[in-house]
């Protein structure tokens, strides 16, 4: 079968090629064989494809894609809630990649795609919305009425965070670069959207209970300063090359919870995408 993979690291993505690989074989107990309909490509894929994530060394060719949507072609023993012909979506082990004609996946990790979603839309859901759910509910314990700021709110993960926080009853604020995407962030549920390029925009922000900072680096000191006592700061998917450092003795006194996605620390965007932050 065919699979998209990185055969060499290049800034212009020319190292991504369609290669031949063995079929995954019949599904085992508790597994599905899925014919790919669409594969989601995230910023992580772009960083890995261009060699832009220091410390993440892979044997080439390296598969791309983590999330997928497609049609079930066979089910393994013990699978009862999903049948042949169902559309499903989910995530795969990054070492295999989701941009392949056929995928063999655990049925427990696949979800049925509702009729009102296209296959392409479903393929774009897992990473962004599972991230949002994990940050806001499993780690952040977000409550109705909490004031939350989403940095880079117009990105895929940013919009998922805005929608998920709004659904939980939070008072949601967004911050983006420029104003072109402000309407989209408001439509997702933000009551106010700030331009990161405007002088003094932080002064208009109310005291916050939660900040989710997907920029990292020099940004997270500012995010920290916007929190009230007992607030939560989450730093994830950081592509900034600045050192992440908060020099503030009040971290403990203010009972701030700080959670950092250290796996992404030190990443850099490919030159072709530089300056296009959401």
C-alpha positions as a Markdown table, in Angstrom:
| # | Residue | x | y | z |
|---|---|---|---|---|
| 1 | Unk | 0.0 | 0.0 | 0.0 |
| 2 | Unk | 1.0 | 3.7 | -0.2 |
| 3 | Unk | 1.9 | 5.9 | 2.7 |
| 4 | Unk | 3.0 | 9.6 | 2.9 |
| 5 | Unk | 6.4 | 9.9 | 4.7 |
| 6 | Unk | 9.3 | 12.3 | 5.2 |
| 7 | Unk | 12.3 | 10.9 | 3.3 |
| 8 | Unk | 14.5 | 13.9 | 4.1 |
| 9 | Unk | 14.2 | 17.0 | 6.2 |
| 10 | Unk | 13.6 | 20.2 | 4.1 |
| 11 | Unk | 12.3 | 23.6 | 4.9 |
| 12 | Unk | 10.1 | 23.6 | 1.8 |
| 13 | Unk | 8.4 | 20.2 | 2.6 |
| 14 | Unk | 9.9 | 18.7 | -0.6 |
| 15 | Unk | 11.1 | 15.8 | 1.4 |
| 16 | Unk | 7.5 | 14.4 | 1.8 |
| 17 | Unk | 7.0 | 11.5 | -0.6 |
| 18 | Unk | 4.5 | 8.8 | -1.3 |
| 19 | Unk | 6.2 | 5.5 | -0.5 |
| 20 | Unk | 5.3 | 1.8 | -0.7 |
| 21 | Unk | 4.9 | -0.1 | 2.6 |
| 22 | Unk | 3.4 | -3.5 | 3.6 |
| 23 | Unk | -0.3 | -3.7 | 4.3 |
| 24 | Unk | -1.1 | -3.7 | 8.0 |
| 25 | Unk | -2.8 | -7.1 | 7.8 |
| 26 | Unk | -6.1 | -8.4 | 9.2 |
| 27 | Unk | -7.3 | -6.8 | 12.4 |
| 28 | Unk | -6.5 | -8.7 | 15.6 |
| 29 | Unk | -8.9 | -9.1 | 18.6 |
| 30 | Unk | -10.3 | -5.7 | 19.5 |
| 31 | Unk | -8.9 | -4.0 | 16.4 |
| 32 | Unk | -10.3 | -2.4 | 13.2 |
| 33 | Unk | -9.0 | -2.2 | 9.7 |
| 34 | Unk | -9.8 | 1.3 | 8.4 |
| 35 | Unk | -9.6 | 2.5 | 4.8 |
| 36 | Unk | -8.3 | 6.1 | 5.1 |
| 37 | Unk | -10.6 | 8.9 | 4.0 |
| 38 | Unk | -8.6 | 11.8 | 5.3 |
| 39 | Unk | -5.6 | 12.4 | 7.5 |
| 40 | Unk | -5.1 | 15.4 | 9.8 |
| 41 | Unk | -1.7 | 17.2 | 9.6 |
| 42 | Unk | -0.7 | 19.3 | 12.6 |
| 43 | Unk | 2.0 | 21.8 | 13.5 |
| 44 | Unk | 3.9 | 18.8 | 15.0 |
| 45 | Unk | 4.0 | 17.1 | 11.7 |
| 46 | Unk | 5.4 | 20.3 | 10.0 |
| 47 | Unk | 8.1 | 20.6 | 12.7 |
| 48 | Unk | 9.1 | 17.0 | 12.4 |
| 49 | Unk | 9.0 | 17.1 | 8.6 |
| 50 | Unk | 11.3 | 20.0 | 8.4 |
| 51 | Unk | 13.6 | 18.8 | 11.2 |
| 52 | Unk | 12.5 | 21.8 | 13.3 |
| 53 | Unk | 12.1 | 20.0 | 16.6 |
| 54 | Unk | 15.5 | 19.7 | 18.3 |
| 55 | Unk | 16.0 | 16.4 | 20.2 |
| 56 | Unk | 13.4 | 14.5 | 18.2 |
| 57 | Unk | 15.5 | 12.3 | 16.0 |
| 58 | Unk | 13.8 | 9.8 | 13.8 |
| 59 | Unk | 14.9 | 7.1 | 11.3 |
| 60 | Unk | 14.0 | 8.2 | 7.8 |
| 61 | Unk | 11.6 | 7.6 | 6.1 |
| 62 | Unk | 9.4 | 8.9 | 9.0 |
| 63 | Unk | 5.6 | 8.7 | 8.6 |
| 64 | Unk | 3.5 | 11.7 | 8.9 |
| 65 | Unk | 0.0 | 12.2 | 10.5 |
| 66 | Unk | -1.4 | 11.4 | 13.9 |
| 67 | Unk | -5.2 | 11.8 | 13.3 |
| 68 | Unk | -7.4 | 10.1 | 10.8 |
| 69 | Unk | -11.0 | 9.5 | 9.6 |
| 70 | Unk | -12.1 | 6.7 | 7.3 |
| 71 | Unk | -14.4 | 3.7 | 6.7 |
| 72 | Unk | -14.1 | 0.4 | 8.6 |
| 73 | Unk | -13.3 | -2.5 | 6.2 |
| 74 | Unk | -12.9 | -5.3 | 8.7 |
| 75 | Unk | -13.4 | -5.8 | 12.5 |
| 76 | Unk | -11.5 | -8.1 | 14.8 |
| 77 | Unk | -12.8 | -10.6 | 17.3 |
| 78 | Unk | -14.7 | -9.1 | 20.2 |
| 79 | Unk | -15.6 | -5.8 | 18.5 |
| 80 | Unk | -19.3 | -5.3 | 18.8 |
| 81 | Unk | -20.1 | -1.6 | 18.8 |
| 82 | Unk | -18.5 | -0.8 | 15.4 |
| 83 | Unk | -19.3 | -2.7 | 12.2 |
| 84 | Unk | -18.0 | -2.8 | 8.6 |
| 85 | Unk | -19.0 | 0.3 | 6.8 |
| 86 | Unk | -19.0 | 2.6 | 9.8 |
| 87 | Unk | -17.1 | 5.9 | 9.5 |
| 88 | Unk | -14.6 | 6.3 | 12.4 |
| 89 | Unk | -12.0 | 8.8 | 13.5 |
| 90 | Unk | -9.2 | 8.8 | 16.0 |
| 91 | Unk | -5.4 | 8.9 | 16.5 |
| 92 | Unk | -2.6 | 6.5 | 15.7 |
| 93 | Unk | 0.9 | 5.8 | 17.1 |
| 94 | Unk | 3.1 | 8.5 | 15.5 |
| 95 | Unk | 5.6 | 5.8 | 14.6 |
| 96 | Unk | 3.1 | 4.4 | 12.1 |
| 97 | Unk | 1.5 | 7.6 | 10.9 |
| 98 | Unk | -2.1 | 8.2 | 9.7 |
| 99 | Unk | -1.4 | 9.2 | 6.1 |
| 100 | Unk | -1.7 | 5.6 | 4.8 |
| 101 | Unk | -4.2 | 3.9 | 2.6 |
| 102 | Unk | -5.0 | 1.3 | 5.4 |
| 103 | Unk | -4.8 | 1.6 | 9.1 |
| 104 | Unk | -5.1 | -1.1 | 11.8 |
| 105 | Unk | -6.2 | 0.6 | 15.0 |
| 106 | Unk | -7.6 | -0.4 | 18.4 |
| 107 | Unk | -11.4 | -0.2 | 18.3 |
| 108 | Unk | -11.4 | 1.3 | 21.8 |
| 109 | Unk | -9.4 | 4.3 | 20.4 |
| 110 | Unk | -11.8 | 5.0 | 17.5 |
| 111 | Unk | -15.0 | 7.0 | 17.6 |
| 112 | Unk | -17.9 | 6.9 | 15.2 |
| 113 | Unk | -18.2 | 9.9 | 13.0 |
| 114 | Unk | -21.7 | 11.6 | 13.2 |
| 115 | Unk | -23.6 | 12.1 | 10.0 |
| 116 | Unk | -23.4 | 15.8 | 10.2 |
| 117 | Unk | -19.6 | 15.8 | 9.9 |
| 118 | Unk | -17.7 | 15.2 | 6.7 |
| 119 | Unk | -14.8 | 12.8 | 6.7 |
| 120 | Unk | -12.3 | 15.7 | 6.3 |
| 121 | Unk | -13.8 | 17.6 | 9.3 |
| 122 | Unk | -13.7 | 14.4 | 11.4 |
| 123 | Unk | -10.0 | 14.0 | 10.6 |
| 124 | Unk | -9.2 | 17.4 | 12.0 |
| 125 | Unk | -11.0 | 16.8 | 15.4 |
| 126 | Unk | -8.9 | 14.3 | 17.5 |
| 127 | Unk | -5.7 | 16.2 | 18.3 |
| 128 | Unk | -7.3 | 19.6 | 18.8 |
| 129 | Unk | -10.3 | 18.6 | 20.8 |
| 130 | Unk | -8.7 | 15.9 | 22.9 |
| 131 | Unk | -6.0 | 18.4 | 23.8 |
| 132 | Unk | -8.7 | 20.9 | 24.8 |
| 133 | Unk | -10.6 | 18.3 | 26.8 |
| 134 | Unk | -7.5 | 17.1 | 28.6 |
| 135 | Unk | -6.3 | 20.7 | 29.4 |
| 136 | Unk | -9.6 | 22.2 | 30.5 |
| 137 | Unk | -11.3 | 19.2 | 32.2 |
| 138 | Unk | -8.8 | 16.5 | 33.2 |
| 139 | Unk | -6.1 | 18.9 | 34.3 |
| 140 | Unk | -7.6 | 22.4 | 34.6 |
| 141 | Unk | -10.8 | 21.5 | 36.4 |
| 142 | Unk | -12.5 | 24.3 | 34.5 |
| 143 | Unk | -15.7 | 25.5 | 36.2 |
| 144 | Unk | -18.7 | 27.5 | 34.9 |
| 145 | Unk | -18.0 | 31.2 | 35.4 |
| 146 | Unk | -14.2 | 30.9 | 35.3 |
| 147 | Unk | -12.4 | 33.6 | 33.3 |
| 148 | Unk | -10.1 | 32.0 | 30.8 |
| 149 | Unk | -7.7 | 33.5 | 28.2 |
| 150 | Unk | -6.7 | 31.4 | 25.1 |
| 151 | Unk | -3.4 | 32.6 | 23.5 |
| 152 | Unk | -3.2 | 32.0 | 19.7 |
| 153 | Unk | -7.0 | 31.5 | 19.8 |
| 154 | Unk | -7.4 | 31.4 | 16.1 |
| 155 | Unk | -5.3 | 28.3 | 15.6 |
| 156 | Unk | -6.9 | 24.8 | 15.3 |
| 157 | Unk | -6.2 | 24.0 | 18.9 |
| 158 | Unk | -7.0 | 27.5 | 20.0 |
| 159 | Unk | -10.5 | 27.4 | 18.5 |
| 160 | Unk | -11.1 | 24.0 | 20.0 |
| 161 | Unk | -10.1 | 25.4 | 23.4 |
| 162 | Unk | -12.5 | 28.4 | 23.0 |
| 163 | Unk | -15.4 | 26.2 | 22.0 |
| 164 | Unk | -14.7 | 23.6 | 24.8 |
| 165 | Unk | -14.4 | 26.4 | 27.4 |
| 166 | Unk | -17.6 | 28.1 | 26.2 |
| 167 | Unk | -19.5 | 24.8 | 26.4 |
| 168 | Unk | -18.3 | 24.4 | 30.0 |
| 169 | Unk | -19.9 | 27.8 | 30.9 |
| 170 | Unk | -16.6 | 29.7 | 31.2 |
| 171 | Unk | -16.1 | 33.4 | 30.3 |
| 172 | Unk | -13.7 | 33.1 | 27.4 |
| 173 | Unk | -11.2 | 35.6 | 26.1 |
| 174 | Unk | -9.0 | 35.1 | 23.1 |
| 175 | Unk | -5.6 | 36.7 | 22.0 |
| 176 | Unk | -4.4 | 36.6 | 18.4 |
| 177 | Unk | -1.9 | 38.4 | 16.2 |
| 178 | Unk | -3.7 | 41.1 | 14.2 |
| 179 | Unk | -7.5 | 41.3 | 13.8 |
| 180 | Unk | -8.3 | 39.3 | 10.6 |
| 181 | Unk | -9.4 | 36.2 | 12.5 |
| 182 | Unk | -11.1 | 38.0 | 15.4 |
| 183 | Unk | -14.6 | 37.3 | 14.1 |
| 184 | Unk | -13.9 | 33.5 | 13.9 |
| 185 | Unk | -12.7 | 33.5 | 17.6 |
| 186 | Unk | -15.8 | 35.4 | 18.7 |
| 187 | Unk | -18.0 | 33.0 | 16.7 |
| 188 | Unk | -16.4 | 30.1 | 18.6 |
| 189 | Unk | -17.4 | 31.7 | 21.9 |
| 190 | Unk | -15.0 | 34.4 | 23.0 |
| 191 | Unk | -16.6 | 37.5 | 24.6 |
| 192 | Unk | -13.5 | 39.6 | 23.7 |
| 193 | Unk | -10.5 | 39.1 | 21.4 |
| 194 | Unk | -7.2 | 41.0 | 21.9 |
| 195 | Unk | -4.6 | 41.9 | 19.4 |
| 196 | Unk | -1.2 | 40.7 | 20.6 |
| 197 | Unk | 0.5 | 43.3 | 18.5 |
| 198 | Unk | -1.4 | 46.2 | 20.2 |
| 199 | Unk | 0.5 | 48.2 | 22.9 |
| 200 | Unk | -0.9 | 47.6 | 26.3 |
| 201 | Unk | -3.6 | 45.1 | 25.4 |
| 202 | Unk | -3.0 | 43.3 | 28.7 |
| 203 | Unk | -4.4 | 46.2 | 30.6 |
| 204 | Unk | -7.9 | 45.5 | 29.2 |
| 205 | Unk | -7.9 | 41.9 | 30.4 |
| 206 | Unk | -9.7 | 41.1 | 33.6 |
| 207 | Unk | -8.0 | 39.0 | 36.3 |
| 208 | Unk | -8.1 | 35.5 | 35.0 |
| 209 | Unk | -8.6 | 32.0 | 36.5 |
| 210 | Unk | -7.0 | 30.1 | 33.6 |
| 211 | Unk | -4.6 | 30.9 | 30.8 |
| 212 | Unk | -3.8 | 28.5 | 28.1 |
| 213 | Unk | -0.6 | 29.7 | 26.3 |
| 214 | Unk | 0.2 | 27.9 | 23.0 |
| 215 | Unk | 3.0 | 30.4 | 22.2 |
| 216 | Unk | 5.4 | 29.7 | 25.1 |
| 217 | Unk | 8.8 | 31.3 | 25.4 |
| 218 | Unk | 8.7 | 35.1 | 26.1 |
| 219 | Unk | 4.9 | 34.9 | 26.2 |
| 220 | Unk | 4.4 | 32.9 | 29.3 |
| 221 | Unk | 5.7 | 35.5 | 31.8 |
| 222 | Unk | 3.0 | 37.8 | 30.5 |
| 223 | Unk | 0.4 | 35.0 | 30.8 |
| 224 | Unk | 1.5 | 34.4 | 34.4 |
| 225 | Unk | 1.1 | 38.0 | 35.3 |
| 226 | Unk | -2.5 | 38.0 | 34.1 |
| 227 | Unk | -3.6 | 35.3 | 36.6 |
| 228 | Unk | -5.3 | 35.8 | 39.9 |
| 229 | Unk | -4.4 | 33.9 | 43.1 |
| 230 | Unk | -5.0 | 30.1 | 42.6 |
| 231 | Unk | -5.0 | 30.4 | 38.8 |
| 232 | Unk | -3.9 | 27.8 | 36.3 |
| 233 | Unk | -1.3 | 28.4 | 33.6 |
| 234 | Unk | -0.9 | 25.8 | 30.8 |
| 235 | Unk | 1.9 | 26.1 | 28.3 |
| 236 | Unk | 1.6 | 23.7 | 25.4 |
| 237 | Unk | 2.6 | 23.3 | 21.7 |
| 238 | Unk | 5.2 | 26.0 | 22.3 |
| 239 | Unk | 7.2 | 26.8 | 19.1 |
| 240 | Unk | 9.1 | 29.7 | 20.4 |
| 241 | Unk | 12.9 | 29.5 | 20.6 |
| 242 | Unk | 13.0 | 31.7 | 23.8 |
| 243 | Unk | 13.9 | 30.1 | 27.0 |
| 244 | Unk | 10.9 | 29.4 | 29.2 |
| 245 | Unk | 11.6 | 31.1 | 32.6 |
| 246 | Unk | 9.5 | 32.8 | 35.2 |
| 247 | Unk | 11.5 | 34.7 | 37.7 |
| 248 | Unk | 8.8 | 35.5 | 40.3 |
| 249 | Unk | 8.9 | 34.5 | 43.9 |
| 250 | Unk | 5.1 | 34.9 | 44.2 |
| 251 | Unk | 4.6 | 31.6 | 42.2 |
| 252 | Unk | 4.0 | 29.7 | 45.4 |
| 253 | Unk | 2.5 | 32.6 | 47.4 |
| 254 | Unk | -0.2 | 33.1 | 44.7 |
| 255 | Unk | -0.8 | 29.3 | 44.6 |
| 256 | Unk | -0.4 | 29.3 | 40.8 |
| 257 | Unk | -0.6 | 25.9 | 39.1 |
| 258 | Unk | 1.9 | 25.7 | 36.2 |
| 259 | Unk | 1.7 | 22.9 | 33.7 |
| 260 | Unk | 4.2 | 22.8 | 30.8 |
| 261 | Unk | 4.2 | 20.5 | 27.7 |
| 262 | Unk | 7.9 | 20.0 | 27.9 |
| 263 | Unk | 8.0 | 17.7 | 24.8 |
| 264 | Unk | 7.5 | 20.7 | 22.6 |
| 265 | Unk | 10.0 | 23.0 | 24.2 |
| 266 | Unk | 12.5 | 24.5 | 21.9 |
| 267 | Unk | 10.7 | 23.8 | 18.6 |
| 268 | Unk | 11.0 | 26.2 | 15.7 |
| 269 | Unk | 8.7 | 26.8 | 12.8 |
| 270 | Unk | 10.0 | 26.2 | 9.2 |
| 271 | Unk | 11.1 | 29.3 | 7.4 |
| 272 | Unk | 8.2 | 29.0 | 5.0 |
| 273 | Unk | 5.7 | 29.4 | 7.9 |
| 274 | Unk | 7.6 | 31.9 | 10.0 |
| 275 | Unk | 5.6 | 35.0 | 10.8 |
| 276 | Unk | 2.3 | 33.3 | 10.2 |
| 277 | Unk | 1.4 | 32.7 | 13.8 |
| 278 | Unk | -2.4 | 32.5 | 14.3 |
